[in-house]
Amino acid sequence: MRTLRFIQHISLDGVIQQTADENDFPHSEWTVPYRTPAGRDAVAALYGENFDLVLGRRTYDMWSDTWPTAPSSPMADRLNAARKYVVTHRPDSLEWGPVESLGTDVVEGVCRIKAQDGPGLVLSGSSTLTSTLLEHGLADEVVLIVYPVLLGTGKRLFADGTPARSLEFVSTTTTSTGVMLTTYRSTR
């Protein structure tokens, strides 16, 4: 059975939005001042050498505009090689591969791919999926990459009404710019 790890870049006040997609988000690229080579390496280590991705359609579209043409690097190479499992109603328009549609029933789709053999699964971005998959007990680990900034506005990690859930602390590290990388394990 495969494990599913959520990896989320998040502000202290819970914002995960990084670009001005469908609204007037005034804080695009707010993570940039906190990036360091050591932080980049720590994030790459969280993903691991070999993994597959679970993505919502918006995250898939944003990433497919960036990563296929990014210069070769450990992170770019790993993301481009990963199989992308995408929640979408338009599977015929998926071009950045290897790629597979999860279908319209996200819970059934994730249960199906978790039951298969293969590398671990990583979900990043996709705030709607995060709440749904947590609600159904499908997350094995939650990794929060917390930046020392308050944004006040933007898309939040957890939707209002996300059911209460306890997580078990696993580990934390801090970068020289104050970014905390904290891992929690699901207690189901």
Secondary structure, DSSP 8 states (H G I E B T S, - for coil): ---EEEEEEEETTSB---S-SSS--TTTTTTGGG--HHHHHHHHHHH-SSEEEEEEHHHHHHHHHHGGGS---HHHHHHHHS-EEEE-S-GGG--SSSEEE--S-HHHHHHHHHHSSSSEEEEES-HHHHHHHHHTT--SEEEEEEES---SSS-BSS-TT-----EEEEEEEE-TTS-EEEEEEE--
